[in-house]
Amino acid sequence: MFKKILSELIDGKRLSETEAKEIMDVIMNGQAEDSQIASLLTVLRLRGETVDELTGFIRSLRGHVLPLEHDIPELIDTCGTGGDGASTFNISTATAILLSSLGVNVAKHGNRAVSSKSGSADVLEHLEIPIQQTPQEARSALERTNMCFLFAPQYHVAMKHAVKARKQIGFRTVFNCLGPMANPAGSNYQLIGVYDADLALKMAEAMKRVGAERVLFVTGGEGLDECSITTHTTMVELNNGKIDSYQFIPEDMGIKRGSLEDIQVSTVKESAELIKQIFSGEANEAATNVVALNAGACLYLVGRVDSIAEGVKTARNALAGGVALEQLKRLQYEKELKLHA
């Protein structure tokens, strides 16, 4: 079946939603060779994935994920696609911490570094914030602190069958997009940073088809998979079946435009140090503003504010007033609790 589909794809075939789900099921069940997986990912990367293909792939991944059971009605994830090559600090992780300080429940989904200098799991360890090892631990942390971390390999166990092929080819693939769209907690709100605005539109349509409620897909004009403080941001908004697309610049949100160099890092340690500086009020303005901007978009997404600009003000007040710093310390204290449990 896999060989036949590969041959058809080489000849220009596009997969139907059902075919896409079936071939991803084969991969997730460990029934495909590494060379076959690599060939499929390469073909899709060269020509681009269709909405039908993305939808089928998402349905498959969601069928193989270990779910995080919970009864929290408002839950957000800030996991992005990665793969933008910009070497920025862990903006989405800092955003998640800031949101949790404001009482927003966050199930932060992420991994170790694959295509970046620092993965979310890596930077949390450097910040001395514990990574929960089981769904039970994650649910308990979420209830105590408004935030938990979902380490992707622990929940997307079946994706281990594609790891070797992904590492061998070395470039970003459709899996960069699929992970964020298959949050193990089934978060009803998501801010997904995407490195390409055209891909964001396809992802929005696919998420609409699988019943996602509220999702913001954001792409910086420089190709950043975050809201940008250096240029414009293209935002694709999915709101209960309706998709809109628009652009804004930092000044529209009441913040000063900054430089990319001010938010770039070379190591995990540098990323962690910059995040600490942001929360303690010692960081450069651009780094602080980019976190406030992304948090503002999330506050708008979950309905805490009526606009992103209003959300930015709320986020900046939390940073300036020490609310966010107290939450950072609270999350770090979780490590002490764990050690003495």
C-alpha positions in Angstrom: 0.0 0.0 0.0 2.8 2.4 0.9 4.8 1.7 -2.2 1.8 2.2 -4.4 0.9 5.5 -2.8 4.5 6.7 -3.0 4.6 5.9 -6.7 1.4 7.8 -7.3 2.6 10.8 -5.3 5.7 10.9 -7.5 3.4 11.1 -10.5 1.6 14.1 -9.0 -1.3 12.5 -7.1 -2.8 14.3 -4.1 -4.0 12.2 -1.2 -7.7 12.3 -0.1 -8.4 12.8 3.6 -9.1 9.1 4.0 -5.9 8.1 2.2 -3.8 10.5 4.3 -5.2 9.1 7.5 -4.6 5.6 6.3 -0.9 6.2 5.4 -0.3 8.1 8.6 -1.9 5.2 10.6 0.6 2.8 8.9 3.5 5.0 10.1 2.1 5.4 13.6 1.6 1.6 13.9 5.3 1.0 13.0 4.5 -0.7 9.7 6.5 1.6 7.4 10.2 1.5 6.6 12.3 4.5 7.4 13.1 5.0 3.7 9.4 5.0 2.9 8.7 7.6 5.6 11.6 9.8 4.4 10.4 9.6 0.8 6.8 10.6 1.8 8.0 13.5 3.9 10.4 14.7 1.1 7.7 14.6 -1.6 5.3 16.5 0.6 7.9 19.1 1.5 8.8 19.7 -2.2 5.2 20.2 -3.4 3.5 21.3 -0.2 0.7 19.5 1.7 -3.0 20.0 0.8 -5.7 20.7 3.3 -7.1 17.1 2.7 -3.7 15.7 3.6 -3.2 17.8 6.7 -6.7 16.9 7.9 -6.2 13.2 7.4 -2.8 13.3 9.2 -4.3 15.2 12.1 -7.1 12.7 12.5 -4.6 9.9 12.6 -2.3 11.6 15.2 -5.2 12.4 17.4 -6.2 8.8 17.3 -2.8 7.7 18.5 -2.1 10.3 21.2 -2.1 9.5 24.9 -4.8 12.0 26.2 -4.6 14.3 29.2 -7.9 13.8 30.9 -9.2 16.9 32.7 -12.4 18.9 33.3 -11.0 22.4 32.7 -13.3 24.3 30.3 -10.8 27.0 29.3 -7.4 25.7 28.3 -4.8 27.2 26.0 -1.6 25.9 24.3 1.1 28.2 22.8 3.0 25.5 20.9 4.3 26.6 17.5 5.7 24.8 14.5 9.3 25.8 14.9 11.5 25.6 11.9 11.8 29.3 11.3 15.6 29.3 11.7 15.5 32.6 13.5 17.3 31.5 16.7 15.0 33.5 19.0 14.6 32.7 22.7 11.7 30.6 23.8 9.0 33.2 23.3 6.1 30.8 23.5 7.3 29.3 26.7 7.7 32.7 28.3 4.3 33.6 27.0 2.8 30.5 28.6 4.3 31.4 32.0 3.0 35.0 31.8 -0.5 33.8 30.9 -0.6 31.4 33.8 0.2 34.3 36.1 -3.0 35.9 35.0 -5.1 32.9 35.8 -5.2 31.5 32.3 -4.9 27.7 32.3 -2.1 26.6 30.0 -1.2 23.1 28.8 2.1 23.9 27.2 2.9 21.3 24.6 6.5 21.0 23.4 9.7 19.0 22.9 13.5 19.3 23.1 15.3 21.3 20.4 15.0 19.8 17.0 15.3 22.8 14.6 16.0 25.5 17.1 18.7 26.5 19.6 16.5 25.7 22.5 13.4 23.6 22.8 10.7 24.3 25.4 11.7 21.3 27.5 15.3 22.4 27.4 14.6 25.9 28.6 12.2 24.9 31.3 14.9 22.6 32.8 17.4 25.6 32.8 14.7 27.7 34.5 14.4 24.9 37.1 10.8 24.4 36.3 9.9 20.7 36.6 8.6 18.8 33.5 5.8 16.5 34.6 6.4 12.9 33.8 2.9 11.5 33.7 -0.6 12.7 32.8 -1.5 12.6 36.5 1.4 14.8 37.4 0.5 17.2 34.6 -3.1 17.4 35.7 -2.1 18.1 39.3 0.3 20.8 38.3 -2.3 22.4 36.1 -4.8 22.5 39.0 -2.2 24.0 41.5 -0.4 26.5 39.2 -2.6 27.1 36.1 0.2 25.5 34.0 1.5 22.1 33.0 4.0 21.0 30.4 3.1 18.2 28.0 6.4 16.6 26.8 5.5 15.5 23.3 7.3 12.1 23.2 5.4 11.0 26.3 2.0 11.7 24.7 2.7 11.1 21.0 4.3 7.7 21.7 3.5 6.4 18.2 5.5 9.2 16.6 8.7 7.4 17.7 8.3 5.4 14.5 9.0 8.5 12.4 11.9 9.9 14.6 14.8 8.1 12.8 13.6 9.1 9.3 13.1 12.7 10.4 16.6 12.9 11.8 18.1 11.3 8.7 16.6 13.9 6.3 17.2 16.8 8.7 14.8 19.4 7.2 11.5 20.5 8.6 8.6 18.4 7.5 4.8 18.1 7.9 5.4 16.8 11.4 6.4 20.3 12.4 2.8 21.4 11.7 1.1 18.3 13.0 2.4 18.3 16.5 0.9 21.7 17.5 -2.5 20.7 16.0 -2.7 17.5 18.1 -2.5 18.8 21.6 -2.9 15.9 24.1 -5.1 17.9 26.4 -7.5 18.8 23.5 -7.0 22.5 24.3 -10.0 24.5 23.0 -7.8 27.6 22.5 -4.5 27.6 20.7 -1.9 30.2 19.5 0.1 28.4 16.8 3.1 30.2 15.4 3.7 29.1 11.8 6.8 29.9 9.7 4.8 30.5 6.5 1.6 32.5 6.1 0.2 30.4 3.2 0.7 27.2 5.3 -1.1 28.9 8.2 -4.2 29.2 6.0 -4.1 25.5 5.1 -3.7 24.6 8.8 -6.6 26.8 9.7 -8.9 25.0 7.2 -7.7 21.6 8.4 -8.3 22.6 12.1 -11.8 23.8 11.1 -12.5 20.4 9.6 -11.5 18.5 12.7 -13.7 20.7 14.9 -11.3 23.1 16.6 -13.0 26.0 18.3 -10.6 29.0 18.6 -7.2 29.1 17.1 -4.9 31.9 16.1 -2.1 31.1 13.6 0.6 33.8 13.5 3.4 34.4 11.2 5.9 37.2 11.4 6.7 39.1 8.2 10.4 38.0 8.6 9.2 34.3 8.7 9.1 34.2 12.5 6.7 31.6 14.0 5.6 34.2 16.6 3.9 37.6 16.6 6.6 39.9 15.4 8.0 43.0 16.9 10.3 43.8 14.0 7.8 43.9 11.1 4.2 43.0 10.4 2.4 39.9 11.7 0.0 37.9 9.5 -2.8 36.4 11.6 -5.2 33.7 10.5 -8.1 33.5 13.0 -10.3 30.5 13.3 -13.4 31.3 15.4 -15.9 28.5 15.6 -16.0 27.6 11.9 -15.2 31.1 10.5 -11.7 31.9 9.2 -10.4 35.5 8.8 -6.9 36.7 7.9 -5.4 40.1 8.6 -2.1 41.9 9.4 -0.9 44.2 12.1 2.3 46.0 13.0 3.7 46.5 16.5 2.7 50.1 16.6 -1.0 49.0 16.1 -0.7 47.2 19.4 0.9 50.2 21.3 4.4 48.9 21.4 7.7 50.0 19.9 9.2 48.2 17.0 12.4 46.3 18.0 15.3 44.5 16.3 15.6 40.7 15.7 19.0 40.7 17.3 17.6 41.7 20.6 15.5 38.5 20.8 18.1 36.1 19.4 20.1 33.6 21.5 22.9 31.1 20.8 22.2 28.6 23.7 19.6 27.2 26.0 21.3 29.0 28.9 21.0 32.4 27.1 17.3 31.8 26.4 16.7 31.0 30.1 18.7 34.0 31.3 16.8 36.3 29.0 13.4 35.0 30.2 14.5 35.6 33.8 15.5 39.1 32.9 12.1 39.7 31.2 10.2 38.6 34.4 12.5 40.6 36.7 12.3 43.8 34.6 15.9 43.7 33.5 15.6 42.6 29.8 15.9 44.8 26.7 12.7 46.4 25.6 12.3 44.2 22.4 12.4 41.0 24.4 9.9 42.2 26.9 7.6 43.5 24.2 7.6 40.4 22.1 6.4 38.3 25.1 3.8 40.9 25.9 2.6 41.0 22.3 2.2 37.2 22.1 0.5 37.1 25.5 -1.8 39.9 24.4 -2.9 37.8 21.4 -3.6 34.9 23.7 -5.6 37.0 26.1 -7.7 38.2 23.2 -8.0 34.6 22.0 -9.5 33.3 25.3 -11.8 36.3 25.6 -10.2 38.0 28.6 -9.9 41.2 26.6 -11.7 42.7 23.6 -8.5 43.4 21.5 -4.9 42.3 21.2 -3.9 45.9 22.1 -5.8 45.7 25.3 -4.2 42.3 26.0 -0.7 43.7 25.5 -1.5 46.3 28.2 -2.6 43.7 30.6 0.4 41.5 29.9 2.8 44.5 30.3 1.2 45.4 33.6 1.7 41.8 34.9 5.4 42.0 34.0 5.9 45.5 35.5 3.9 44.8 38.6 5.8 41.6 39.5 2.8 39.3 39.1 4.5 37.3 36.4 7.8 37.1 38.4 5.9 35.7 41.4 4.4 33.0 39.1 7.8 32.2 37.7 9.0 31.7 41.3 5.9 29.6 42.1 6.6 27.3 39.2 10.2 27.0 40.2 9.1 26.1 43.8 7.3 23.1 42.3 10.7 21.5 41.8 11.3 21.8 45.6 7.9 20.2 46.3 8.7 17.4 43.9 12.1 16.7 45.5 10.5 16.5 49.0 7.4 14.5 48.0 
